[in-house]
Amino acid sequence: MEFGRKQWELIILFCAVYITWGLTDSIQAPFYPIEAESKGSTPSEYGAVFGIIHLAMFVCGPLFGKYMHKLGVYRVFIFGVLGTAVCGCAFGFLTYLDNTWAFLGCSYGLRLLEGVAEAGAWSSVLTILSVEFQDHVTYVYSLTQASFGFAEILGPSVGGFLFEYGGFLLPFEFSGILCFVVGFLIICRLPYLLTKLESESLETGGAVSVEKTKNVDNADESTMSENYAQILRSKMVILSLLGTMFSATVQGFLESFLEEYLKIFGLSVTQIGLSFLCMSVPYMFATPMWGWLVDKYIQPEIVNPIGHLTIAASLLLIGPVDYIGLVPSYLITTIGLGVVGVGTAATITSTFALAQKHALLVLGEGSSTEDYSSLISGMWTSAFALGNFIGPTAGGPLVDWLGFTGTTPIIQVWAIIMLIGDCLVLGFSDSKNLFVKKKNNSSKPEIYQQID
């Protein structure tokens, strides 16, 4: 894929900022419970602190997508980056709150605010990528997701190391300041890295000029609402969003409860931390690979069921599941983690491509790139966040009741249901006629046409 120097710089900067967001999200995992319990809090009281950020993203993602044309992509991005950095830094100062409920209240409040900021940041970045990289948006998006996923897995190891040497404050100041520095660099460079038309659009606040916005504000509001309803009526868009939610649920569940299971093998804390790399490294390399394949050779309608089938197969090994009677083995578990990393990479990449593709098909050739991109970016961010919330939140009671190896078959059944849904929609709807991209040299977004 041939990208210009400015485009490569934009890709690198966005990957860097996704790494800082991944660290900010996950860096507190190994030591926050220690601090919370030292303040007199119980696991049932502080447990939802980890997932509530994703609940806020789930609620706010569609709102940012719907009103992006009013708020402005550039302004939303600035708010998202700076808001995430400020909340990350402020979280470290909670160590000076000795009252249990003050500590918990501020913890929940800051994570909610951080979730709102990240919802804006994610939605704006996905909108920018959809506009700037129209021909290769899936591949570029997959690079940012690989960066975020790897940082989320690496975050607990970095957090544990920094906590050991600098206490509760140091990890949050490290991740927050890093987020601010990288974000500020992108804020300064962004107007110079996009095309002239897109830069003017960002500076004036969105997809249309300020003067035009004033004249047709009510019409735009009505049009965006109609577009939103049209997109949500598309069964392929709904299927892709459900697939995104499922993949994020799998990731969130494993990130939250795999550590407890691995203890049966007598591993040290360092070995357990390294075991997570068995999932994150394949995910990091497979995500851009799937993105490249979807952009160049394979339709996302085909990749999506492959991903769900791979996840279902991997859950035979992670544990392994009770019903096959296989004795737990660390080697088999690590192989399963590698397979699930490849599977989740396939589904997350393909569902993003599916959502973008069918949103454009629903809205038609006359729709502007920013309109459909901002709407679907908000929806996709919301679905991804909901999955990350469901994984640890619903997984906790299930693991307590059934154990880790008793819970993985439930996720496996869900994967099979998603696979059946993929096949049914593909076989009994208009989507059985796959779509191909109509390549042209115009500045309009790619339009898909059916194969006769």
N, C-alpha and C positions, 0 to 999 in steps of 0.2 A: 504494500500500500504506500502510495507516494503522498507524503505530507510536506508542506513547506516548513521553513524554520520557525515561523510564528506559530504554526499549528502544533509542532512538536513541543515548543515552549509552553503552550497552553495545556497540552496533555500532561506534561511533566508537573506543572504547577497544580493542576487539579488532582493528580494522583498524590502529590505531596500533602495537599490539604485534606484529602480523604484519609490519609494515614494519621494525621493529627486528630481527626474526628474519631477514628477507630480507637486510638489511644485514650482520648478523653472519655469515651463511652465505657471502656473496659478496665482501665488502669486500677480502679479501686477494688476489684473483685477479691484479691487475696487478703486484704487488710482492713477493709471497711467493717466487716463483722467484728473484728477484734476491737476496733475503736468504739463501735456501737455498744458492744457488751460491757466495755469498761465504763460507759456512761449509764449503765443500768438497763439497757434495752434488751429485749428478747428477739429471737429469730422471727417470730410471727409479727413483731412490730416493725422491724427494719427490712424484712425480706422483700417487700414490694419496691424498695428504693431502686433496685437494679432494673426492674421492668417498667417503672412508671414513665421513664423518659420515652419509651417506645409508645406508650399509650398517648402521650401528648403529641407525638409525631403522627400517630394514626388519626387523631382528631383534626389536627391543624394542616396536614398535608393537602387534602382536597381543597381547603379554604384558600391556601396560598395559590394552588393551581387555578382555582376559579377566578380569583381577583388579581392574578399576576399582571394582567393588562392594565389594571388601575394603579397597583402599587409600584410597578416597574421592576424588571428583572434585576437590574443593577442595584437598586435600593434594597430589594429583598435579600440579595446576596450579601451586601454589606451588613445588614442587620443580622443575618444568620451567622456569619463568620465572627463578628465582634461579640454577639450575644453568647455564642458557644464558648469563646475564649474567656469572657468575663465570668460566666457561671463556673467554668472549670477552675479558674483561679480562686474564686470566692469559696468554693467548696472546701478547700484546704483549711480555711480559717475556722471551720466548724469545730476543730479540735479545741478551741478556746471556750466553747460553750459547755458548761458542766451540767446544766439542767437537762434531764433526759428528754423531756418533751420539746424543749427549745432546739436541741440537737436534731431530733427526728423531724420536727416541723420545718426547720430550715433545710434539712436534707431533701425532703419531699418537694419543698417549694423550689429549690434551685434545680433539681432534676426536671421538674415540670417546665420551668423557664428554659432550661437547656434543650428540652424536647421541642418546644415551640421554635427556638432559634434554629435547631437542626432541620426541622421540617421546612423552614424557609430556605435554608442553605441548600439542602438536597434538591428541592423543587426548582430552584433557580439554576443550579448547575446543570441538571438534566435538561432544562429548557435551552440553556446556552449550547450544550453539546448537540442537541437535536437541530439547532439552527446552523451552527458552525460546521458540523460534520455530517451533512445530510446524506452523503453517499456511504459513510462508514460509521454511523452513530452507534450501532450495536458493538462493534469492535472497540471503539474508544470508550464507550460506557463500561465494557467488560474490564478494561484496564483499571478504571477507577474502582470498580467493585473488587477486583483482585487486591488492590492496595488497601481498601477498607477492611476486607475480610482478614487479610494477613495481620493488619495492625490490631484488630479486635482480639485475635488469638494471642498475639505477642504481648498485648497490653498487661495482662495479669503478671507475666514474668517480669516485665519492666517495673511495674508497680511494686511488686514484692521486693525487688532489689533496692529501689529508691526508698521504700518504707523502712527497710532494715538499716539504711545508713542515714536517713534524714527525717524519719518520723512521718506522721500523717500529712504534714504540710507539703513536704518536698515533691511527692508524685503529682499532686494537683497543680502546683506552681509550674512544674516542668511541662506538663501536657498543655496547660492553659497558655503559658507564654509561647510555647512552640506553635500552638494554634494561632495565636495573635500575630506572630512574626510572619508565618507563611501566608495567613489570610491577608495581612496588610500588604504584603508583596503582590499578591494577586489583584487586590483592589487597585493598586497603583498601575499595574501592568495591563489589566483587562481592556481598558479602552483602546490600547495600542495594538493588542493582539488579534482583535476581531476585525472583520471587514468594515469598511467605512459606513455602509448602510446600517449594519448591526450595531456598530459603536454608537451611531447617532440615536438608534432606537433605545439602547440601554441608557444613554444619557438623558433622553427626554422622558424616560419613565416606563417604557413598555413597547408593545407591538405597534403602536400608532403614535403620531405626534401629539404634543400637548394641545395644540389648537384643534386638531381633529377630535381629540378626546373630549374637549369641552363641548363641541358641537353635537357629537353623537353619543354622549355618555349613556343615555337611557337605552338607545338602540344597541350599544355594545353589551350592556348588562343583560338585555333580553336575549341577544344572540348567544352569549356565553352560557346562559342557563339552558337554552335549547340544545346547544352543542353538548353540554354536560349530560342532559337526559338522553340524547341520541347515543352517546358513547356507552352509557350504562345499559342501554337496551341491546347492545351487541353481545351475543353469547360468547364470541371468541375473546372479547375484551374481559368479560367476567371470568372466563376460564383462565385467562392469563393471570389475572389478579389473584385468583384462588391458588394458582400454582406458585406465585410469588410468596403468598402468605404461608403456604405449606413448607416451602424450602426454608424460609426464615424460621419457621417453627422448629424444624429439624435442627438447624444450626443453634438456635437458642436453647433447645433442650440439651443437646450434647455439651455445649459450652458450660451449662449450669450444673449438670449431674454426672458427667463422665468422670470427674475427679474422684468422687466418692466410690464409684465402681472400681477404678483402677487401684484403689488401696488394697484390694484382695490379693494383688500380686506382690505385695510387700515392697512397693516402689518408694523411693525417696521423693521429697517435694520437687527436687530438680528433675528427676526422671519423669514424674507426672507432668510437669510443665513441658518437657520436651516431647512427651507423647502427643500433646495437642498439635505439634507441628506435623504429625502424620496426617492430620486432616487439613491443616491450613496451607501447607506447601503444595499438595496436589491441587487444592482449590485455587491457589494463587496462579499456578501455571495453566490449569485447565480453563479458567475463566476467559483469558484472552484467546485461547485456542478455539473454544466454542464460539466466541464472538467473531473471530476471523472466518470460521466455517459458515456461520449464519450469514455473514455479510457477502461471502463469495460463492458458496457452493450449495449449502443445505438450507431448505426452508425451515423456519422456526417451528412450524406445525409438526415437523418430523423430529426435531431435536427435543421438544418438550416431553413426549412420551418416552424417549430414550432416557432422559434424565430421571423420570419417575420410576422406570423399571430398574435403573441402576441404584437408586436410593432403596427401593424395596429389597433388592438383592443384597446390598451392603448390610442391612439390618439383620440378615441371617447370621452375620459374622460378629457384629458388635454386640457383645454380651457373652456368648451368642444367645439367641432366643431359646427359651426353655423347651419348646415343643420339638426341636430336632435332636435333643438329647446329647448335644456336643459339649464336651468338657471345656470350661472356660480356659482360654489360652491367650497370653499377652500378644503372641505373634499374630494369631487369627484376628484379635481385636484391632491391632494396628493396621492390618491389611484392610479390614472393614472400614476403618477411619479414612484410609486413602481412597477407597471406592466411593464412600459417601461424599468426600470432598469433590470428586469428579462429577458425581451425580447432581449435587446441589449447584455446582457451577453451570452445568448444562441447563437446569430448569430456570435458574435466576436470569441467565443470559437470554434464553429463548423466550421467557415470558415478557421480558422488557421489549424484545423485538416484536413479539406478537401484539402487545398492547399498542405500541407506536404504529405498527402496520395497519391494524384494523380500526384504530381511531381515525386514521387518514382515509381509509376506505369508507367509513361511515359518514364522515363529514364532507368528503368529496374533494375534487381538484380545486375548487374555488376557495377553500379555507386557507388561511395564512398559516405558515409554519409555526409562528409563535402561539397562535390560538390553540391548535390541537396539541402542541408539545407541552405547553404549560399545564393544560388540563390533565393529560395523561401522566405527566411527570408527578403531579400532585397525587393522583390516584395510586400510582405505583409506589411512591414513597409511603403512602398510608398503608397499603397492603403489606409492604415489607416490614414496617414498624409493628403492625398488628401481629404478624407472625413472631417477631422477636419478643413481643409481650406475652403471647400465648405460651410459647415454649417453656420458659421458666415458671410462669404463673400456674398454668394447668399441670405442668410436669411435676411440681413439688408434691401435691397431694397424691398423684398417681404413683410416684416413686415410693412415698411413705406407705401406701396401701399394697402395691403389687411388687415393689422392688424395681431396680433398673431393668433387669432382664424380663420382667413381666410387663413393663411399659413399652419396650421397643416393638413388640408385636402389634400394639395398637397403632403406632406410627406406621408400621409396615402395612397394615390394613388400609390406613388413610392413603398411603402411596399407591396401593393397588386401585383404590376408588378413583384417585386422580388419573391413573393410567387408563382405566375404563372410560372415564369422562373424556379424555383426549381422543380415544378411538371412536367413541360414539359421535362426538361433535364433528370429527374429521370424516366419518363415514356417512352420517345421516343429515348433513346440512350442506349449505352452499359452499362451505369451506373444503368440501371434498375435491373441488377444483382448486389446486394450489395456485398461488399467485407468483408472478415473476415481476421483477423490477424493470421498469421502462427507463433505460439509460438515455440521458440526453445531456446537453451542455448548458441547459437553461439554469437560471438561478432559482427556479421553483423547486419545491420539495419533490422527492421521488414519488411517482404515482405507480400504483400496482395495477396490473391488468390480469384477467383470468386467462389460463391456457385453454384454448379451444379443445 
